Amino acid sequence: MYNIEIMGSKSGQWTFYESMDASRDGVRSHIRLIRCSFPNFSVRAVESDSGHLLSPLDLEVMESN
């Protein structure tokens, strides 16, 4: 399970957006969709159990696709 969080340029704070129970690839695709829909927001995924973010490498791979 992942928590999707967003941050607007003015607030500077991460805000819970939604939870997802999906594979890493599914989460990456969903983040890509959110970023395309809301380009002025930063988006990240946090693993619910561990609190770890998707690794920077995962995000770079996602951005290059």
Summary of the structure (lengths in Angstrom):
residues: 65
radius of gyration: 11.1
end to end distance: 23.3
largest distance: 31.1
contacts: 159
relative contact order: 0.25
helix: 35%
strand: 32%
